[in-house]
Amino acid sequence: MTCLWLTLADPEPATNGQYLYSDGLIHALGATGVALTVLGLSRPESPPRSSHRTLTWRLAETAPVSKWAGLTSRLPQIALRSRTRGMQQLLTECLAAGRWESIVFDSISVGWALDAVLRYGDRHPCRPTLVYLSHNHERAVADHIAQRDPVWATRQLKRLDAGKVAWLERRLVVAADLVTANTPEDVARFTVERPGRPVSLLSPGYGGPRVEQRLIDAALPRRAVVVGSFDWLPKRVSLEAFLDHAAPLFARAAIELQIVGQAEAGYLAGLRSRYPGVVFTGRVDDVRPYMAQARMALVPDQLGGFKLKGLDYVFSRLPVLAMADALPGMPLQDGESVRYANSPLALAQMAVKMMDDLASLDAQQQAAYDACAAQFDWPAIGRRLAIDIAASRRPVLATARRSVPRQLRPAG
C-alpha cells in the first residue's frame, strides 16, 4: 500500500506528546511494509533525514505565520501553522507524482490540505482511503481554552477560533473513511458525529526503557516530580492552578517539588519568581534521572486526552497521583494502581499525605506496571492501523467531495 502521510512537522526529536505519537505511528505503520511518504515542516533541531525503501521524507522550511492571519482566514490557528507556501508546494508535487492508496491527516494541524486532497480524489476513479488520526477531540479542547481565558477581549478571539476548529474538525471527521482516537472517551465523541462509520481506538505505544525492579523506600528524597512540555496554554493553566496550592503546602511539609521539561525561557522565569520554593529545570536531555530520584509523579492536567508521560511514569515504576480523568486510555484503577483527586487542592493535599506512606506507594507502582506491561506495543499498533485502513477502503467508486455535506464545504 502506498500512503501519503501529512503531519505538522518532523517529529524527531519527540519533545512533546504530539511528536511522540506521530513518530511512533509513522514508524509502526512503515514497519508493516506500507510505503510511506511523510510531508511536514522541517525543524532546526531535527536530525538529517534520508529516505529508505518504505519511508520517504518531504520536509518544507518552517516559515513564520502572522498572529493576525487567523482573523482573516476561515482556518483556525492550529491549522495555519503548517499552511506555508513551501508545504502547499510540496503537497501539490506529491499529489501530482503518485497514485496514493491512502492519505493520512495526522491531526487537525494539516486540515488545511483537505480541499486539495478531495480534488485529487475526484480526479481518480479509485480514490485513496482518507484517514483522520485525531490527537484530541479538538472542539472540546478549543472550547475549554476559550472559556477559561480571564481577559474578555482575548476570550472572544479564542471563541471565534474555537468555532473555526469545530468547523474544520467536522469536515475532516465527515470526509474521512476512517477516524481514529487515542482514548475511549474521544472514540465515543466521534462515533456520535459519524454514526455507522468506523472510529478506531488507536492508543499510543511505548518504546522507552522499562525498569524491571524498583523499591519506593526511605532512601529516596521526599520529592515529587511533574514531567512534561509546558508550551501549550492548557498545560500552563493546569500547572499554575496546582502550584498555587502545592507550593505553600509542600514548603510547610518540607517536600521537594520538581517541574521537569521544556518551556519558554520567559515563562520559566515568571514561574521561578512566583514559586521560589519549586525547582523548574527547563528542558533536560534525559528525564529518567529525575524520575529515579522521586517518590511520586503528579499529573495536574485538567484536560483529558492520552498522556504519554503517564507511560513514562508507569514503566519507570513511579507511582502516579493525578487529576480525575487526566489519564484516559490507561488501564489504571483508582486506589490500586493510581490515585485520583477532584481538584488541584485535593491533589496537593493527597501528595503531602502519601509522601511517607512508602508501602502504599510501592504497591501502587507495582500494580500500575503489571496493568500496563502487556499493552502499548508499537508493532501491534502499526499492524492494527494497517488493517483498519485496508478495511475502510470503499469497494465502490465514489468522490470524496460528495461525502462532505454542502454546509461543510468551503465557500466559493
C-alpha positions as a printed Julia matrix, in Angstrom:
412×3 Matrix{Float64}:
   0.0    0.0     0.0
   1.23   3.5    -0.83
   0.43   6.13    1.76
   0.87   9.91    1.81
   1.2   10.95    5.45
   0.52  14.62    6.2
   1.84  15.83    9.56
   2.66  19.08   11.31
   6.43  18.69   11.31
   9.32  16.26   11.5
   8.52  14.54   14.82
  12.14  13.98   15.86
  13.26  14.9    18.41
   9.96  13.99   20.05
   9.84  16.8    22.59
   6.1   16.68   23.28
   3.18  14.29   23.16
   2.13  15.22   19.62
   5.56  14.42   18.21
   5.87  11.22   20.26
   2.55   9.93   18.95
   3.25  10.91   15.33
   6.77   9.45   15.38
   5.59   6.16   16.85
   2.73   5.77   14.38
   4.85   6.64   11.33
   7.48   4.04   12.14
   4.96   1.45   13.32
   2.95   1.67   10.1
   6.11   1.73    8.0
   7.29  -1.45    9.71
   4.26  -3.29    8.29
   5.58  -2.79    4.74
   3.42   0.21    3.82
   5.32   2.6     1.53
   5.1    5.92    3.37
   5.84   9.42    2.11
   5.77  11.85    5.04
   5.08  15.51    4.33
   5.67  18.07    7.08
   7.68  21.08    8.19
  11.36  20.78    8.97
  12.65  21.65   12.44
  16.12  23.09   13.1
  16.75  20.59   15.89
  15.78  17.52   13.82
  18.41  15.04   12.61
  19.32  14.86    8.91
  16.72  12.82    7.04
  17.37  10.26    4.36
  14.74   8.21    2.55
  14.6    4.43    2.74
  12.81   1.75    0.78
   9.5    2.23    2.57
   9.9    5.71    4.12
  10.37   8.95    2.19
  10.6   12.36    3.87
   9.38  15.55    2.17
  10.06  18.45    4.5
   9.38  22.14    3.89
  11.21  25.0     5.52
   9.45  26.44    8.56
   8.06  29.91    7.93
   6.62  32.41   10.43
   2.86  32.8    10.46
   1.41  36.19   11.31
  -0.56  36.2    14.55
  -3.19  38.23   12.68
  -3.59  35.66    9.9
  -6.29  33.85   11.85
  -8.53  36.91   11.83
  -8.94  36.86    8.06
  -8.75  33.11    7.45
 -11.53  30.57    7.78
  -8.94  28.18    9.2
  -8.13  28.01   12.93
  -4.7   28.94   14.24
  -3.8   25.3    14.84
  -4.03  24.61   11.09
  -2.37  27.82    9.92
   0.97  26.88   11.5
   1.78  24.37    8.76
  -0.04  26.02    5.86
   3.13  27.61    4.5
   3.91  28.24    0.86
   6.54  25.51    0.96
   4.12  22.96    2.42
   1.47  23.79   -0.16
   4.01  23.41   -2.96
   5.22  20.05   -1.65
   1.63  18.83   -1.31
   0.94  19.8    -4.93
   4.05  17.91   -6.05
   3.21  14.82   -4.01
  -0.36  14.66   -5.26
   0.8   15.05   -8.86
   3.57  12.47   -8.54
   1.8    9.37   -7.32
  -1.29   7.21   -7.17
  -1.9    7.14   -3.45
  -3.92   4.28   -2.0
  -4.32   6.11    1.32
  -3.8    9.65    2.57
  -3.45  10.27    6.3
  -4.23  13.54    8.08
  -2.07  13.29   11.19
  -4.01  15.68   13.46
  -6.11  18.74   12.67
  -2.86  20.68   12.15
  -2.86  19.59    8.49
  -6.59  20.02    7.95
  -5.86  22.91    5.57
  -4.87  20.27    2.97
  -8.33  18.67    2.85
  -9.63  20.57   -0.18
  -6.61  19.7    -2.32
  -6.89  16.05   -1.28
 -10.6   15.98   -2.09
  -9.89  17.41   -5.55
  -7.23  14.74   -6.03
  -9.78  12.07   -5.09
 -12.28  13.49   -7.57
  -9.76  13.04  -10.39
  -9.08   9.36   -9.69
 -11.71   6.63  -10.08
 -10.01   4.54   -7.38
  -9.69   7.34   -4.93
  -7.47   6.96   -1.85
  -8.72   5.95    1.56
  -8.79   9.08    3.71
  -7.72   8.69    7.34
  -8.04  11.28   10.09
  -5.76  10.5    13.04
  -7.08  12.7    15.82
  -4.82  13.65   18.7
  -7.71  15.13   20.72
 -11.34  15.97   20.31
 -10.19  19.4    19.19
 -13.52  21.19   19.54
 -13.68  20.24   23.22
 -10.1   21.42   23.78
 -10.68  24.73   21.98
 -13.88  25.38   23.93
 -12.06  24.63   27.19
  -9.29  27.1    26.34
 -11.72  29.84   25.3
 -13.95  29.52   28.35
 -11.05  29.83   30.77
  -9.32  32.89   29.34
  -9.62  35.59   32.02
  -9.35  38.54   29.59
 -12.61  39.43   27.83
 -11.06  40.54   24.51
  -8.8   37.5    24.06
 -11.62  35.24   25.26
 -13.75  36.46   22.34
 -10.9   35.83   19.88
 -10.47  32.31   21.24
 -14.19  31.67   20.97
 -14.02  32.73   17.33
 -11.07  30.39   16.78
 -12.9   27.57   18.6
 -15.73  27.91   16.08
 -13.21  27.5    13.26
 -11.72  24.47   14.99
 -15.18  22.89   15.25
 -15.86  23.57   11.55
 -12.56  22.09   10.34
 -12.7   19.09   12.65
 -16.24  18.35   11.48
 -15.13  18.45    7.84
 -12.28  16.03    8.5
 -14.48  13.67   10.52
 -17.17  13.58    7.81
 -14.79  13.3     4.84
 -12.57  10.57    6.3
 -13.17   6.91    5.57
 -11.52   6.1     8.9
 -11.24   8.23   12.05
  -9.01   7.2    14.94
  -8.83   8.47   18.51
  -6.39   7.65   21.28
  -8.84   7.45   24.19
 -12.17   5.63   24.61
 -13.82   8.94   25.52
 -12.84  10.53   22.19
 -13.9    7.4    20.29
 -17.36   7.85   21.82
 -17.47  11.54   20.87
 -16.51  10.92   17.25
 -18.87   7.95   16.95
 -21.78  10.26   17.74
 -20.6   12.62   15.0
 -20.33   9.89   12.31
 -22.85   7.17   13.22
 -22.42   3.86   11.45
 -18.92   4.69   10.21
 -15.64   3.42   11.67
 -13.91   5.13   14.58
 -10.94   3.14   15.8
  -9.21   3.29   19.18
  -5.53   3.82   18.46
  -3.7    4.11   21.76
  -0.07   5.22   21.73
   2.68   2.68   22.16
   5.67   2.77   24.45
   9.17   2.18   23.14
  11.21   3.5    26.03
  13.13   1.68   28.74
  11.32  -0.43   31.32
  12.59  -0.59   34.88
  12.31  -4.24   35.84
  12.55  -3.68   39.59
  12.29  -0.69   41.89
  11.58  -0.16   45.56
   9.97   3.01   46.85
  11.62   3.42   50.25
  13.07   5.96   52.66
  16.34   6.13   50.73
  14.56   8.25   48.11
  14.26  12.0    48.68
  10.88  13.3    49.83
  10.3   14.59   46.32
   7.54  14.68   43.72
   8.02  15.42   40.02
   5.89  16.76   37.2
   7.38  15.91   33.81
   6.18  17.37   30.54
   6.3   20.11   27.96
   4.77  23.39   29.1
   4.46  25.41   25.9
   0.73  24.71   25.49
  -1.74  27.03   27.23
  -3.98  24.34   28.84
  -0.93  22.69   30.42
   0.23  26.03   31.79
  -3.18  26.83   33.24
  -3.39  23.41   34.9
   0.15  23.61   36.24
  -0.33  27.07   37.76
  -3.67  26.12   39.33
  -1.89  23.23   41.03
   1.18  25.21   42.09
  -0.96  27.88   43.75
  -1.95  25.23   46.29
   1.03  22.86   46.21
   3.86  25.36   46.64
   2.88  26.51   50.15
   1.7   23.04   51.26
   4.89  21.34   50.11
   7.05  24.03   51.69
   5.38  23.57   55.1
   5.78  19.78   54.83
   9.45  20.07   53.69
   8.64  18.2    50.45
  10.59  18.94   47.28
   8.72  19.59   44.03
  10.47  19.48   40.64
   8.88  20.62   37.37
  10.92  18.95   34.64
  10.56  19.86   30.98
  10.57  22.34   28.15
   9.05  25.79   28.48
   9.74  29.21   27.06
  12.53  30.99   28.97
  10.37  34.0    29.88
   7.58  31.77   31.15
  10.0   29.76   33.3
  11.45  32.96   34.75
   7.95  34.06   35.74
   7.22  30.71   37.43
  10.5   30.82   39.37
   9.6   34.26   40.64
   6.06  33.26   41.68
   7.02  29.9    43.23
  10.58  30.27   44.61
  10.43  27.02   46.57
   9.75  24.91   43.45
  12.54  23.69   41.16
  11.97  24.34   37.43
  14.62  22.56   35.39
  13.61  23.65   31.9
  14.49  21.28   29.08
  16.72  18.35   30.06
  18.42  15.78   27.86
  17.07  12.85   29.87
  14.14  12.88   32.31
  14.88   9.43   33.71
  17.37  10.51   36.42
  14.77  12.94   37.76
  12.09  10.24   37.87
  14.52   7.8    39.51
  15.09  10.2    42.41
  11.45  10.89   43.23
   8.87   9.07   45.33
   5.89  10.02   43.17
   4.82  11.65   39.91
   1.98  14.15   39.68
  -0.36  14.81   36.74
  -2.15  18.13   37.38
  -3.69  18.36   33.89
  -7.36  19.34   33.86
  -7.93  18.28   30.24
  -8.35  14.71   29.06
  -6.51  13.17   26.14
  -3.91  10.45   26.31
  -0.84  11.49   28.36
   2.25   9.75   27.05
   4.15  10.88   30.13
   1.81   8.55   32.04
   3.52   5.64   30.29
   6.95   7.04   31.19
   5.91   7.15   34.83
   4.44   3.67   34.89
   7.33   1.95   33.13
   9.82   3.84   35.31
   7.9    2.4    38.28
   6.97   5.79   39.63
   3.62   5.88   41.5
   1.2    8.38   39.95
  -1.21  10.82   41.59
  -3.38  12.64   39.06
  -6.38  14.82   38.5
  -9.55  12.82   37.87
  -9.91  11.93   34.17
  -6.35  13.12   33.43
  -5.17   9.67   32.27
  -7.88   8.27   29.95
  -6.96   5.23   27.93
  -4.7    3.72   30.59
  -5.88   0.56   32.43
  -5.36   2.03   35.9
  -7.68   1.62   38.88
  -8.16   4.42   41.39
  -6.84   3.43   44.81
  -4.9    0.46   43.44
  -2.64   1.42   40.52
  -3.25   5.18   40.51
  -4.77   7.77   42.83
  -7.1   10.45   41.53
  -8.09  13.81   43.02
 -11.03  16.03   42.1
  -9.3   19.4    42.41
  -5.78  20.91   42.35
  -6.02  21.49   46.11
  -7.07  17.88   46.72
  -4.18  16.64   44.55
  -1.66  18.7    46.54
  -3.13  17.52   49.86
  -3.09  13.89   48.72
   0.57  14.15   47.7
   1.53  15.55   51.11
  -0.47  12.85   52.9
   1.04   9.97   50.88
   4.64  11.16   50.67
   5.72   8.99   53.62
   3.29   6.11   53.02
   6.06   4.16   51.35
   4.35   0.76   51.42
   1.28   2.1    49.61
   3.38   3.95   47.03
   5.47   0.86   46.33
   2.41  -1.38   45.97
   0.83   1.17   43.64
   3.77   1.35   41.25
   3.89  -2.46   41.06
   0.15  -2.67   40.3
   0.41   0.01   37.59
   3.35  -1.72   35.91
   1.54  -5.06   35.92
  -1.62  -3.49   34.47
   0.24  -1.88   31.54
   3.04  -4.36   30.85
   1.29  -6.3    28.07
  -0.19  -3.23   26.36
   1.09  -0.23   24.38
   3.16  -2.23   21.88
   4.07  -0.12   18.82
   4.42  -3.04   16.33
   0.95  -4.32   17.25
  -0.47  -0.79   16.94
   1.11  -0.42   13.47
  -0.45  -3.69   12.33
  -3.81  -2.61   13.71
  -3.66   0.69   11.84
  -2.73  -1.03    8.56
  -5.64  -3.46    8.94
  -8.09  -0.66    9.78
  -7.02   1.38    6.75
  -7.44  -1.61    4.45
 -10.84  -2.44    5.95
 -12.04   1.14    5.48
 -11.35   1.23    1.76
 -14.57   1.77   -0.16
 -15.37  -1.07   -2.58
 -17.28   1.18   -4.98
 -16.36   4.26   -6.96
 -17.13   7.44   -5.09
 -15.98  11.0    -4.98
 -14.77  12.39   -1.7
 -16.4   15.75   -2.27
 -19.84  14.18   -2.34
 -19.17  12.72    1.1
 -18.88  16.2     2.6
 -22.22  17.92    3.32
 -22.74  21.19    1.46
 -22.68  23.28    4.64
 -19.21  21.92    5.45
 -17.68  22.73    2.07
 -15.52  25.83    1.69
 -17.1   28.92    0.19
 -16.5   29.59   -3.47
